[in-house]
Amino acid sequence: MIHSVNPTISTLRHAATRCLIIAALMLAACLAVAGQDGGRDRASILLDLKKARADYEVARQQLENDTRLYDEKAISSNEYTKSKNALLSREVDYQKLILQLISQQSYVIIERAVKYQTANGERRVKITLKSTLEGNEEYLSQFKEHFDVFTPEMRAGKVYNIFVSLSDVTDKTIIGSPYEYQIPAIEIGQEATADFELLKDAENLGVTLNYNGRTSEKNVYLKKDASINVIDVSSMQFSQEADLSSSAVYGLTLERFSTSDDVYRLMVVGLPQQVSYEFMDETSKVSQIKFAQGVNTKKLSLRVYLPDRDDEQIRIDQPLKFHVLTLTGGQYDQIANKDLSAATPEQLSALSCGREMLELVPRGKGKIEVRATNLYHEISTGDSVTMTVTVRNAGTRRLDNIKISADSPLNWKTVITPDLIRTLDPEKETTVRIAILPPKDSGVGAQEVKIKTEALADNRKVDTEDKTIRIQMNAKTSVFGTIMLLLLIVGVVGGLVWFGIKLSRR
């Protein structure tokens, strides 16, 4: 009889194990939704566990008795099946309570949160988790008397299905990729890692853990990967355009991926010699930086100055590519006497220093100069003014569609030849003839005629300066009246002389 009982109990136990998995899932759902058992204290669960153990022992004893009766044909198969099901139900209830105790003892801690950078510049965060069940082995050992219903999975003490996500501490937006990382299980006292790509750069972030029907969220400050000693440099305005004789400003963000307090040097390589630059920290120039304790990010600006004219090295519309380097003292000494003007990205990468490639596109600037030998004229009514002006391209880019016009007084006419110059190359000039025709009935007085110019350079409007021609209008004098006036003056003077001679002879 005993041999017939044990296989039956063993079979039931295997069935109970299968049901346990379903029961565990149901238990996790119940804990998450209702939270009844999760809110109960440990003493209450222990009392329920003793009661469940007693019910289990009663059901097992009943099955042993019913097995003997069934073998002796004393009870029906329905009664025997009912007894087996009762034992299975009691064992599942018993195991559910044990799972509750274990789940209360299961706790996953955030061991480390390290921010690092890959070789291609990608920023990532590695979260290291650890199960704290190792310290509760002594607590679980008090349930050795119940190990006959412990499954191997239960005795292993694993924490299953830990879901990890990273979020912004301000608006709770998920900033890690994947958005949620699943760790299948963590052994007792063991560690597991979740590796994320940072979708948004941050110094601190929220780490959310979801397991065993509970959710835990911690705000953590990211450590730096101490395996490298580098200052990463990046710029949002990595490509800019600037006119010759002007400057371009790049905003730089420097981030320390190191635990060292070294002094780092700043350097630019790849720019032609005639292009100068300077690093600025707010209002002061800097060439070296040092990070204070607890500070991992600095903001700087790089100002690059272009010369007045282009040449073989600086060509209009041809980008200048150069690199910004952040070097340790040792790295700087290594390259101090080397010419890195033509260094390739691969050679710079071998330095293992922080670097960022920037680009500057020189742009020519159009500038018009209008010159005239005389801008002041005096004429009589009825006369006209004829003059020439020189139009010169004093800029560094070709001028297109130079239009010359005049703003004249009412009823005045100005003829400009030519009034449209199609193109004018830098340092070139051309002569324009201007004829100003006042009306015949124009009165005396001063008048002004403004000469205006318009032009385009690289489809951009060029700033110009108006020239003002001042004209003094005088009344026209009669020739006959002038002769008579002269004769009268001569007669008067002659009479005075004759009269004077007569008086002197007396």
C-alpha positions as CSV (number, residue, x, y, z in Angstrom):
1,M,0.0,0.0,0.0
2,I,2.8,2.4,0.8
3,H,4.3,1.9,-2.6
4,S,1.0,2.8,-4.2
5,V,0.6,6.0,-2.2
6,N,4.0,7.6,-2.8
7,P,3.8,7.7,-6.6
8,T,0.4,9.2,-6.3
9,I,1.6,12.0,-4.1
10,S,4.7,12.5,-6.3
11,T,2.4,12.9,-9.4
12,L,0.2,15.3,-7.6
13,R,3.3,17.3,-6.5
14,H,4.4,17.6,-10.2
15,A,1.0,18.8,-11.1
16,A,1.1,21.3,-8.2
17,T,4.4,22.6,-9.5
18,R,2.9,23.4,-12.9
19,C,0.0,25.1,-11.2
20,L,2.4,27.1,-9.1
21,I,3.7,29.0,-12.1
22,I,0.1,30.0,-12.9
23,A,-0.5,30.8,-9.3
24,A,2.6,32.9,-9.1
25,L,1.5,35.0,-12.0
26,M,-2.0,35.4,-10.5
27,L,-0.4,36.4,-7.3
28,A,1.7,39.1,-8.9
29,A,-1.4,40.5,-10.6
30,C,-3.3,40.4,-7.4
31,L,-0.5,42.2,-5.5
32,A,-0.3,44.9,-8.2
33,V,-4.1,45.5,-8.5
34,A,-5.6,44.9,-5.1
35,G,-2.5,45.1,-2.9
36,Q,-4.2,43.2,-0.1
37,D,-1.6,40.6,0.7
38,G,1.2,43.1,0.0
39,G,-0.1,45.3,2.7
40,R,-0.2,42.5,5.3
41,D,2.5,42.3,7.8
42,R,4.9,39.4,8.0
43,A,3.4,38.0,11.3
44,S,0.0,37.7,9.7
45,I,1.3,35.8,6.7
46,L,3.2,33.5,9.1
47,L,0.0,32.7,10.9
48,D,-1.7,32.0,7.6
49,L,1.2,29.9,6.6
50,K,0.8,27.7,9.7
51,K,-2.9,27.3,9.0
52,A,-2.2,26.5,5.3
53,R,0.4,23.9,6.4
54,A,-2.1,22.3,8.7
55,D,-4.7,22.2,6.0
56,Y,-2.1,20.7,3.6
57,E,-1.2,18.0,6.2
58,V,-4.9,17.1,6.7
59,A,-5.5,16.8,3.0
60,R,-2.4,14.7,2.5
61,Q,-3.4,12.3,5.3
62,Q,-6.9,12.2,3.9
63,L,-5.5,11.2,0.5
64,E,-3.4,8.4,2.0
65,N,-6.4,7.0,3.8
66,D,-8.6,7.3,0.7
67,T,-5.9,5.7,-1.4
68,R,-6.0,2.6,0.8
69,L,-9.8,2.6,0.7
70,Y,-9.8,2.9,-3.0
71,D,-7.3,0.1,-3.4
72,E,-9.6,-2.0,-1.3
73,K,-12.6,-1.0,-3.5
74,A,-14.1,0.7,-0.4
75,I,-14.7,4.1,-2.0
76,S,-15.6,5.2,-5.6
77,S,-13.3,6.8,-8.1
78,N,-15.1,10.1,-7.7
79,E,-14.4,10.2,-4.0
80,Y,-10.8,9.3,-4.6
81,T,-10.4,12.0,-7.3
82,K,-12.1,14.5,-5.0
83,S,-9.5,13.7,-2.4
84,K,-6.6,14.2,-4.8
85,N,-8.0,17.5,-6.0
86,A,-8.3,18.7,-2.4
87,L,-4.7,17.9,-1.7
88,L,-3.6,19.7,-4.8
89,S,-5.7,22.8,-3.9
90,R,-4.2,22.9,-0.3
91,E,-0.7,22.5,-1.7
92,V,-1.2,25.4,-4.1
93,D,-2.6,27.6,-1.3
94,Y,0.4,26.7,0.8
95,Q,2.9,27.5,-1.9
96,K,1.2,30.8,-2.7
97,L,1.8,32.0,0.9
98,I,5.4,30.9,0.7
99,L,5.7,32.9,-2.5
100,Q,4.3,35.9,-0.7
101,L,6.9,35.6,2.0
102,I,9.7,35.4,-0.6
103,S,8.3,38.3,-2.6
104,Q,8.3,40.4,0.5
105,Q,11.9,39.6,1.0
106,S,12.9,40.2,-2.6
107,Y,14.5,43.5,-3.2
108,V,16.5,44.7,-6.1
109,I,18.9,47.6,-5.5
110,I,20.7,49.9,-8.0
111,E,24.3,49.1,-7.4
112,R,25.8,51.5,-10.0
113,A,24.8,53.9,-12.8
114,V,27.7,54.7,-15.1
115,K,27.6,57.1,-18.0
116,Y,30.2,56.3,-20.8
117,Q,30.9,57.1,-24.4
118,T,31.6,54.7,-27.2
119,A,34.3,55.1,-29.9
120,N,31.9,56.7,-32.3
121,G,30.8,59.3,-29.8
122,E,27.5,57.7,-28.7
123,R,26.6,58.4,-25.0
124,R,25.3,55.4,-23.1
125,V,24.4,54.5,-19.5
126,K,25.0,51.1,-17.9
127,I,22.7,50.4,-14.9
128,T,24.0,47.6,-12.6
129,L,21.3,45.9,-10.4
130,K,21.8,43.5,-7.5
131,S,19.4,41.1,-5.7
132,T,19.4,41.5,-1.9
133,L,18.1,38.0,-1.3
134,E,21.6,36.8,-0.3
135,G,21.3,38.5,3.0
136,N,18.0,36.7,3.8
137,E,19.2,33.2,3.5
138,E,19.1,32.9,7.3
139,Y,15.6,34.2,7.3
140,L,14.5,31.6,4.7
141,S,16.3,28.8,6.5
142,Q,13.6,28.8,9.2
143,F,11.2,27.3,6.7
144,K,13.3,24.1,6.2
145,E,10.4,22.1,7.5
146,H,8.4,23.3,4.5
147,F,11.0,22.4,1.9
148,D,9.1,19.3,0.9
149,V,6.7,21.7,-1.0
150,F,9.4,24.1,-2.2
151,T,10.0,23.8,-5.9
152,P,13.6,24.2,-7.2
153,E,12.7,27.6,-8.5
154,M,11.4,28.7,-5.1
155,R,14.5,27.5,-3.3
156,A,16.7,29.3,-5.9
157,G,15.4,32.6,-4.6
158,K,15.5,34.3,-8.1
159,V,13.8,37.6,-8.9
160,Y,12.1,37.2,-12.2
161,N,11.2,39.8,-15.0
162,I,12.8,43.0,-13.8
163,F,11.8,45.9,-16.2
164,V,14.1,48.9,-16.2
165,S,13.6,52.3,-17.8
166,L,15.3,55.7,-17.7
167,S,13.5,59.0,-17.6
168,D,14.1,62.7,-17.3
169,V,13.9,63.9,-13.7
170,T,11.9,67.0,-14.7
171,D,9.1,65.9,-17.0
172,K,9.4,62.1,-16.6
173,T,10.0,61.6,-20.3
174,I,11.7,58.3,-21.2
175,I,15.2,59.2,-22.5
176,G,16.8,55.7,-22.7
177,S,16.8,53.4,-25.7
178,P,15.3,50.8,-25.4
179,Y,12.5,52.5,-23.7
180,E,12.2,49.5,-21.3
181,Y,14.9,46.9,-20.7
182,Q,13.9,43.4,-19.5
183,I,16.1,41.4,-17.3
184,P,14.7,37.8,-17.2
185,A,16.0,36.9,-13.7
186,I,18.6,37.7,-11.1
187,E,20.1,35.0,-9.0
188,I,20.5,35.3,-5.2
189,G,23.2,37.9,-4.5
190,Q,24.1,38.2,-8.2
191,E,24.3,41.3,-10.4
192,A,22.7,42.1,-13.8
193,T,23.2,45.0,-16.1
194,A,20.9,47.1,-18.3
195,D,22.6,49.0,-21.1
196,F,20.9,52.0,-22.6
197,E,21.6,54.6,-25.3
198,L,20.9,58.1,-24.0
199,L,18.4,59.8,-26.3
200,K,19.0,63.1,-24.4
201,D,22.2,64.0,-22.7
202,A,21.8,64.3,-18.9
203,E,23.9,64.3,-15.7
204,N,21.2,62.8,-13.5
205,L,18.1,60.8,-14.4
206,G,15.3,58.7,-13.0
207,V,15.7,54.9,-12.9
208,T,12.4,53.0,-12.7
209,L,12.3,49.3,-11.6
210,N,9.2,47.2,-12.1
211,Y,9.2,43.6,-10.6
212,N,7.1,41.4,-8.4
213,G,4.1,43.6,-8.8
214,R,5.9,46.6,-7.4
215,T,7.4,49.8,-8.9
216,S,10.5,51.5,-7.5
217,E,11.8,54.8,-8.8
218,K,15.1,56.5,-7.9
219,N,16.7,59.7,-9.0
220,V,20.4,59.0,-9.5
221,Y,23.5,61.1,-10.4
222,L,25.4,59.4,-13.1
223,K,29.0,58.4,-12.4
224,K,31.7,58.7,-15.1
225,D,33.5,55.8,-16.6
226,A,36.8,55.8,-14.8
227,S,38.5,53.5,-17.3
228,I,39.2,56.5,-19.6
229,N,40.6,59.9,-19.0
230,V,39.1,62.2,-21.6
231,I,37.2,65.5,-21.9
232,D,34.5,65.1,-24.5
233,V,33.9,68.3,-26.6
234,S,30.8,68.9,-28.7
235,S,29.2,71.8,-30.6
236,M,25.7,72.3,-31.8
237,Q,26.9,74.9,-34.4
238,F,29.5,72.6,-35.9
239,S,29.2,74.1,-39.4
240,Q,29.0,77.9,-40.0
241,E,29.4,80.5,-42.6
242,A,31.2,83.8,-42.2
243,D,32.2,86.7,-44.4
244,L,35.9,87.5,-45.0
245,S,37.2,90.0,-42.4
246,S,34.6,88.8,-39.9
247,S,34.4,86.1,-37.3
248,A,32.4,83.0,-36.4
249,V,31.6,81.9,-32.8
250,Y,31.1,78.2,-31.9
251,G,29.4,77.3,-28.6
252,L,31.3,74.4,-27.0
253,T,30.2,71.9,-24.4
254,L,33.0,70.1,-22.5
255,E,32.1,67.0,-20.5
256,R,34.4,65.1,-18.3
257,F,34.5,61.3,-18.6
258,S,37.1,60.9,-15.9
259,T,37.6,60.9,-12.2
260,S,40.9,62.7,-12.6
261,D,41.5,66.4,-11.5
262,D,44.0,67.0,-14.3
263,V,44.5,70.3,-16.1
264,Y,43.5,70.0,-19.7
265,R,44.8,72.0,-22.7
266,L,42.6,73.4,-25.5
267,M,43.9,73.3,-29.1
268,V,42.7,73.8,-32.6
269,V,44.4,72.0,-35.5
270,G,43.7,72.1,-39.2
271,L,43.2,75.9,-39.7
272,P,45.4,77.9,-42.1
273,Q,48.1,80.1,-40.4
274,Q,46.3,83.3,-41.4
275,V,43.2,82.3,-39.6
276,S,43.4,83.1,-35.9
277,Y,41.2,81.9,-33.0
278,E,40.6,82.2,-29.3
279,F,38.8,80.3,-26.6
280,M,36.5,82.3,-24.3
281,D,35.0,81.5,-20.9
282,E,32.3,84.1,-20.6
283,T,34.5,87.3,-20.9
284,S,38.0,86.0,-20.4
285,K,40.4,84.1,-22.8
286,V,41.4,80.6,-21.8
287,S,43.8,78.0,-23.1
288,Q,43.6,75.5,-20.2
289,I,40.7,74.3,-18.1
290,K,40.2,72.4,-14.8
291,F,37.1,70.9,-13.4
292,A,36.1,71.5,-9.8
293,Q,35.0,68.7,-7.6
294,G,31.5,67.6,-8.5
295,V,31.5,69.6,-11.8
296,N,31.5,67.6,-14.9
297,T,30.3,70.0,-17.6
298,K,31.7,73.4,-18.8
299,K,30.5,75.8,-21.4
300,L,33.1,77.6,-23.6
301,S,33.0,79.4,-26.9
302,L,35.5,79.4,-29.8
303,R,35.8,82.5,-31.9
304,V,37.5,82.1,-35.3
305,Y,38.7,85.2,-37.2
306,L,38.9,85.2,-41.0
307,P,41.3,87.5,-42.9
308,D,40.3,90.3,-45.3
309,R,41.1,88.5,-48.5
310,D,41.0,85.0,-49.9
311,D,44.0,83.2,-51.2
312,E,45.2,79.7,-52.1
313,Q,44.3,78.2,-48.7
314,I,41.2,80.2,-48.0
315,R,38.8,80.0,-50.9
316,I,35.4,81.5,-51.0
317,D,32.6,78.9,-50.6
318,Q,35.2,76.2,-49.9
319,P,34.7,74.8,-46.3
320,L,37.6,74.8,-43.9
321,K,37.5,71.7,-41.8
322,F,39.4,71.7,-38.5
323,H,39.4,70.0,-35.1
324,V,39.1,71.2,-31.5
325,L,41.2,69.0,-29.1
326,T,41.1,68.7,-25.3
327,L,44.4,67.2,-24.2
328,T,46.0,66.0,-21.0
329,G,49.4,67.3,-20.1
330,G,51.0,64.1,-21.3
331,Q,49.1,64.2,-24.6
332,Y,50.0,67.8,-25.2
333,D,53.7,67.1,-24.6
334,Q,53.5,64.3,-27.1
335,I,52.3,66.5,-30.0
336,A,53.8,69.9,-28.9
337,N,56.5,69.9,-31.6
338,K,54.6,68.1,-34.3
339,D,52.9,69.7,-37.3
340,L,49.2,68.6,-37.1
341,S,47.9,71.0,-39.8
342,A,47.4,68.1,-42.2
343,A,46.6,65.4,-39.6
344,T,43.9,63.0,-40.6
345,P,40.9,62.1,-38.3
346,E,42.5,58.6,-37.9
347,Q,45.8,60.1,-36.6
348,L,43.9,62.4,-34.2
349,S,41.8,59.5,-33.0
350,A,45.0,57.6,-32.1
351,L,45.7,60.3,-29.5
352,S,42.7,59.1,-27.4
353,C,41.8,62.7,-26.6
354,G,38.5,64.6,-26.7
355,R,37.9,66.1,-30.2
356,E,35.2,67.6,-32.3
357,M,35.4,68.4,-36.0
358,L,34.1,71.8,-37.0
359,E,33.5,73.5,-40.4
360,L,33.8,77.1,-41.5
361,V,32.7,78.3,-45.0
362,P,34.3,81.6,-46.0
363,R,31.9,83.9,-47.8
364,G,32.9,86.9,-49.9
365,K,31.2,90.2,-49.2
366,G,30.1,92.6,-51.9
367,K,30.8,96.3,-51.3
368,I,30.2,99.3,-53.7
369,E,32.2,102.4,-53.8
370,V,30.9,105.4,-55.8
371,R,33.5,108.2,-56.3
372,A,33.3,111.6,-58.1
373,T,35.8,114.4,-58.5
374,N,33.3,117.1,-57.7
375,L,29.9,116.9,-56.1
376,Y,29.3,120.7,-56.1
377,H,28.3,122.7,-59.2
378,E,27.2,126.3,-59.9
379,I,25.2,126.9,-63.1
380,S,22.9,129.6,-64.5
381,T,19.3,129.0,-65.1
382,G,18.8,127.2,-68.3
383,D,22.2,125.4,-68.1
384,S,22.8,121.6,-67.3
385,V,25.4,119.6,-65.4
386,T,27.4,116.8,-67.0
387,M,29.7,114.7,-64.8
388,T,31.2,111.2,-64.4
389,V,31.3,108.9,-61.4
390,T,33.4,105.8,-60.8
391,V,31.6,102.7,-59.5
392,R,34.1,100.2,-57.9
393,N,33.7,96.8,-56.3
394,A,35.6,97.2,-53.1
395,G,34.4,93.8,-51.7
396,T,35.5,90.2,-52.1
397,R,32.6,88.8,-54.1
398,R,31.4,89.6,-57.6
399,L,28.6,92.1,-57.8
400,D,25.6,91.4,-60.0
401,N,22.9,93.7,-61.5
402,I,24.3,97.0,-60.2
403,K,21.4,99.5,-60.8
404,I,22.1,103.2,-60.6
405,S,19.3,105.7,-60.2
406,A,18.7,109.3,-59.2
407,D,16.4,111.1,-56.9
408,S,15.9,114.5,-58.5
409,P,13.9,117.6,-57.6
410,L,10.5,118.1,-59.2
411,N,10.5,118.5,-63.0
412,W,14.3,117.9,-63.1
413,K,15.6,115.2,-65.4
414,T,18.7,113.0,-64.8
415,V,20.2,110.7,-67.5
416,I,22.6,108.0,-66.3
417,T,24.6,106.1,-68.9
418,P,24.7,103.1,-68.3
419,D,22.1,102.8,-65.6
420,L,22.6,99.0,-65.2
421,I,25.9,97.2,-64.8
422,R,25.5,93.4,-65.2
423,T,28.6,92.2,-63.3
424,L,31.6,93.7,-61.6
425,D,34.4,91.6,-60.3
426,P,36.2,92.4,-57.0
427,E,38.7,95.3,-57.3
428,K,37.3,96.3,-60.7
429,E,35.7,99.6,-61.6
430,T,33.7,101.3,-64.3
431,T,32.8,104.8,-65.3
432,V,29.2,106.1,-65.4
433,R,28.2,109.4,-67.1
434,I,25.5,111.5,-65.4
435,A,23.7,114.4,-67.1
436,I,21.4,116.6,-64.9
437,L,18.9,118.8,-66.8
438,P,17.1,121.4,-64.8
439,P,13.8,122.7,-66.2
440,K,14.0,126.0,-68.3
441,D,11.9,127.9,-65.8
442,S,13.9,126.7,-62.8
443,G,14.4,129.5,-60.2
444,V,17.6,130.5,-58.5
445,G,18.8,128.7,-55.4
446,A,20.4,125.5,-54.2
447,Q,19.1,122.0,-55.3
448,E,20.2,118.5,-54.5
449,V,20.3,115.3,-56.7
450,K,20.8,112.0,-54.9
451,I,22.6,109.1,-56.7
452,K,21.5,105.7,-55.5
453,T,23.0,102.3,-56.2
454,E,21.6,98.8,-55.7
455,A,23.4,95.5,-56.2
456,L,23.4,91.8,-55.3
457,A,26.3,89.6,-54.2
458,D,25.6,85.9,-54.0
459,N,21.8,86.7,-54.1
460,R,22.2,88.9,-51.1
461,K,21.5,92.6,-51.2
462,V,24.6,94.8,-50.8
463,D,24.7,97.7,-48.5
464,T,25.3,100.9,-50.4
465,E,25.9,104.6,-49.7
466,D,24.0,107.4,-51.5
467,K,25.9,110.2,-53.0
468,T,24.5,113.8,-53.0
469,I,25.2,116.3,-55.8
470,R,24.6,119.9,-54.8
471,I,23.8,122.4,-57.5
472,Q,23.7,126.2,-57.1
473,M,21.3,127.8,-59.6
474,N,22.1,131.5,-60.4
475,A,20.2,134.0,-62.6
476,K,21.3,134.4,-66.2
477,T,22.8,137.9,-66.9
478,S,22.0,140.0,-70.1
479,V,25.1,140.7,-72.3
480,F,23.8,144.1,-73.6
481,G,23.0,145.3,-70.0
482,T,26.4,144.2,-68.9
483,I,28.1,146.2,-71.7
484,M,26.0,149.4,-71.0
485,L,26.8,149.0,-67.2
486,L,30.5,148.8,-68.0
487,L,30.4,151.8,-70.3
488,L,28.6,153.8,-67.6
489,I,31.2,152.8,-65.1
490,V,34.0,153.8,-67.5
491,G,32.3,157.2,-68.2
492,V,31.9,157.9,-64.5
493,V,35.5,157.0,-63.7
494,G,36.7,159.1,-66.7
495,G,34.7,162.1,-65.6
496,L,36.0,161.8,-62.0
497,V,39.6,161.7,-63.4
498,W,39.0,164.7,-65.7
499,F,37.5,166.7,-62.9
500,G,40.4,165.9,-60.6
501,I,42.9,167.0,-63.2
502,K,41.1,170.3,-63.7
503,L,41.1,171.0,-60.0
504,S,44.8,170.3,-59.7
505,R,45.7,172.9,-62.5
506,R,44.0,175.7,-60.6
